[in-house]
Amino acid sequence: KSADALLEDLAAFLGEPPPDEGGRVRPFPRPDTLPYDRHSPQPFVVAQRMDALYRLLAEPAELVLVAPITALALRVPARAAVRARTVHLEVGQSIDRDALLEQLVAAGYARMPLVEERGEVAVRGGIVDLFPPHRRRPVRIELLGDEVESIREFDAASQRSQERLAHLAAPPPRELLIDRALLIARGEELRLRAEAAGAKASEIDELLDALLRGHL
């Protein structure tokens, strides 16, 4: 609550609009769950943290962060990891739709029938809807074959297109960045060890399936 009050005071003092209207004074909240808790943090908290982490890479000189010490005490993804998982698109670019979807899902976006919250992606034919954590509104990418024909913001409630964009950066929407190739390699290593220890094949398959699905 103190951080929220300070953020409002700073924004007013600097003549900045609120964060949800594009102001440069941004919150960096602490997660509302403990590390290794059974529950995940609330999506809007994760989105605010990833918004701040991405802006620290993209526009550090323009950013004013307000954070409680408990938010700064936790480890965050390496800058190189955030850069590597950020997807860049621009009008006229050639890209395979399925490959784009794989990139976004690998970066942590959840595939949904309809995009409503940050960190979600939806696909309908040659249209890819996406809600990056640092943007006020979701974005609609229209493909003509393999070419990006247009990029537009749209209203999540009405689904109507709004401002056109020439380019788009979509950073990862979550802090837990999983390398699936590394995960598969570790799974194979685990299989070999389990087989050497005499574990049953059904037990090994169940363990690996849970591992690869991200349940462990």
N, C-alpha and C positions, 0 to 999 in steps of 0.2 A: 504493500500500500504506500509506503514511503517512496519507493522508486516510481510508482505511478504518479504520485503528487509532484515529485521533482521533475519528471518528464514533462508534465503539463506546464509547470512553471518555466522550465527552460525553453519550451516551444513558444510560449507567450513572450518571454523576454527577447528571444531571437527573431520574433515575427514569423515563425514557421507554422504551417498548417499541421494538424494532427497526423500521426504516422499513417493512418488508413487513407489519408488524402494526399500522400506523397511527401510529407515533411521529412527533413533530414535528421531530426531528433528521433531516434528509434529505441525501443526497449530491447534488452537482452535478458529475458526472464530466466529464473531457475526452473528446471523441470519440476512438475508437481508430483513426481514419484521418486523414490530412492533408487540408486543404482542396484541392479539385479532384482528389482521388485518384480512381482508376477504381473503387474499391470503396466501398460504403456502410458507415457505422458499424453495429455490431451493434445489433439492435432493442432489447435491454434497456438499452443505453447511451442511445439516443435517447429511450426512454420515461422514464428517470430524469431526463434533462435537461428534457424537457417537463413532467414532474411538478413539478419545482422551479420552472420558469418560470410555470406556472399557479398554483401555491400562492403565489408572490410577488404575484400579482394578487388572489387570493381571500382569503388569510389571512396577510398579511405580518407582522403583529404576533406570530403564533404560531409562526413558522417559524425554525428554526435550520439554516442551510446550511453544509455542509462542502465546500470546493472547492479543488483545486490551482490555482495561478496560471495554469497552461496552460489550464484550463477557462474562466477569466475573461477570457483574452486574446482569445477569439474573439467575433465579432459574433453576436447572437441576434435573433430577430424582435422588431419593435416591439410594445409593449404593446397598442397599438390594433389591430394585426394579429391578435394572439392573441385579444383580446376579440371581434373581428369574426367570427373563424372558430369561436368556441365555440358549440356548439348547446345550448340550454336546453330541457328537457322537464319536464312535471309531469303528474301523474295528472289526468284530466279534460280535458286540453288537446286541441284539434282540430288535426290535422295530416295532410297527405297522405303516405302511406307512401313513394311514389316521390320526392316532393320532399325528404323527410327523408333518403333514401338519397343523393340528389344532393348535399345539403348535406354529409353526412358524407364522401363520396368527394372532394368539392371541398376539404374540410379536411385531406385526407391519409390517411383511413382506407382500408385495402385490403379489397376485398370478397372473402370467402372462403366455401367451403361450410360451414365450421365454425369458430367463434371459439375460438382457443386462446391467442393472444398479444396483448399490448397493441397497439393500433393496427389491429385487425381488426374487420370488421363482416360479419354474415351475415343473410340474409333468408329466411324460410320462411313464405309466406302472410302472415298478420297478425302474425307474430312477428319482431322485429328484435333480434338479439343484437349487443352492442357491448362493446368493451373499451377504455375511456378510459385514458390513460397514468397518471393520478393515482389510480386505484382499485386496491384489492387483488384484486378479483374482477371478472369481466365482468358485464354487466348485460343482462337480458332485458326488452324492451319489448313488451307485448302490446297490440295494437290491436283495437278493436271498431269496424269501419268506419273512420272517420277520427278516432276518439276514443282517447286513451291510457287503456286500461282499468287497466293495472297496470305497475309498474316494480319489478323484483326483481333482486337479485344472484343469481348462480348459480355453481356449481362447474364449472370448465372441464373437469375430468377426468370427473366423473360426469354433467354436464349437468343436475343437479338444482337446482331453484330454492331460494333461501334467503331472506335478509332482504328485506322489502318496503321500498321507498323512495317518498317522496312527490314528490320531484323529482330531476332529474339534470342535471349540467353535463358536457358532453363537449367538452373543449378539443382543439385539433389535436394529433395524435400525433407530428408531425415538425416540425422547425425550418424546413425549406424549404417555404414557403407560396407556391404558384403561383397567380396570378390568370389563370384560363383566358381570360377576356374580353380582358385585356390581351395575352395570348399570341397569341390569334387576330388581334387588331389588328396586332400586330407581324409576324405571319405574312403578312398581306395586304400590309403595307408591303414585306416581303422579296420577295414575289412580283412586285410592281411593279418593284422595283429589278432583280431578276433578269431580268425580261422586257426591261427597257430595256437591259440589258447583253448581251442576245442569248442567254441560256441556253435550253436545250431544255426543252420543256414537261414531259417525263418526269423530267428532273433536278430541276425546280422542285417537281413533285408529290412526289417522293421526299424532298426536303429538308423540305417543309412537313409531310408525314406524320410524319417523325421528330421534328420540332419539337413538334407537337401531342401526340404520344404520350409526350413527356417524355424522349426518348432523347438530347437535346442539352442 
